[in-house]
Amino acid sequence: MNGRKRTIIEVNGDPFELILTIRAIKEISLHFGSLENLVEKANKENFELSIDDIVWLITLLSNQSVSIYNLNHIETPKALLSEEIVELIASPTELKNYIDAISEVMKNAQGINIKNNN
């Protein structure tokens, strides 16, 4: 995980690093058809994602760092976020920060071309 720019958001005052892992890429490819489709939507000036997509992405990308933490701290695992939790505890004013964070992660993913083969 070294050598990449960190993208950190806060959810209910708790910091979460957004990480684009291979697992996340697979899930994104299933959800959007390909990682490239998401990168294109995230790079558009009007950010063509619904609130449901933003919440889904924040949950997915945040849980990558939680899962990695849990692998290294079996005795003291952290709870994974759920979409329901993000929807309840995130304020609408934080939405802009989340959109910026997703855009930053997707910019770092440019050049990766993975499509859903199903």
Secondary structure in CASP SS format (residue, H / E / C, confidence):
PFRMAT SS
TARGET T0000
AUTHOR 0000-0000-0000
METHOD secondary structure of the structure
MODEL  1
M C 1.00
N C 1.00
G C 1.00
R C 1.00
K C 1.00
R C 1.00
T E 1.00
I E 1.00
I E 1.00
E E 1.00
V E 1.00
N C 1.00
G C 1.00
D E 1.00
P E 1.00
F E 1.00
E E 1.00
L E 1.00
I C 1.00
L C 1.00
T C 1.00
I H 1.00
R H 1.00
A H 1.00
I H 1.00
K H 1.00
E H 1.00
I H 1.00
S H 1.00
L H 1.00
H H 1.00
F H 1.00
G C 1.00
S E 1.00
L H 1.00
E H 1.00
N H 1.00
L H 1.00
V H 1.00
E H 1.00
K H 1.00
A H 1.00
N H 1.00
K C 1.00
E C 1.00
N C 1.00
F C 1.00
E C 1.00
L C 1.00
S C 1.00
I H 1.00
D H 1.00
D H 1.00
I H 1.00
V H 1.00
W H 1.00
L H 1.00
I H 1.00
T H 1.00
L H 1.00
L H 1.00
S H 1.00
N H 1.00
Q H 1.00
S H 1.00
V H 1.00
S H 1.00
I H 1.00
Y H 1.00
N H 1.00
L H 1.00
N H 1.00
H C 1.00
I C 1.00
E C 1.00
T C 1.00
P C 1.00
K C 1.00
A C 1.00
L C 1.00
L C 1.00
S C 1.00
E H 1.00
E H 1.00
I H 1.00
V H 1.00
E H 1.00
L H 1.00
I H 1.00
A C 1.00
S C 1.00
P H 1.00
T H 1.00
E H 1.00
L H 1.00
K H 1.00
N H 1.00
Y H 1.00
I H 1.00
D H 1.00
A H 1.00
I H 1.00
S H 1.00
E H 1.00
V H 1.00
M H 1.00
K H 1.00
N H 1.00
A H 1.00
Q C 1.00
G C 1.00
I C 1.00
N C 1.00
I C 1.00
K E 1.00
N C 1.00
N C 1.00
N C 1.00
END
